[in-house]
């Protein structure tokens, strides 16, 4: 990575707003994308979001591991059970970072899309409309 790009990326507000664990993931992703020739400064906020979601999912997973998927609570003196909120947080964060990983080309599917391979097929509506365009 050239020095000017490196300074621009690692001095950005997006990078500086990250926690230390998030910054580690951010640096790893930047390194991978740079090595593959896919790094673009416009992706910095997306990479920051990816790093945040990875750390959030890991943190929530630790909470689920520690507390379980169902937790006990008291409501007006009665014992009740509910799904641990960390389960939902973990799932949402995982979905978000997996989606972002595809967009950044960090997965085989994402790399195919960036190369223009495996373009999505036309929807049923597009196929239907083509019949009337002729």
PyMOL commands that set and color helices and strands:
alter all, ss='L'
color gray80, all
select helices_A, chain A and resi 3-10+13-16+20-35+41-67+85-104+108-114+124-133
alter helices_A, ss='H'
color red, helices_A
select strands_A, chain A and resi 70-75+78-83
alter strands_A, ss='S'
color yellow, strands_A
deselect
rebuild
show_as cartoon
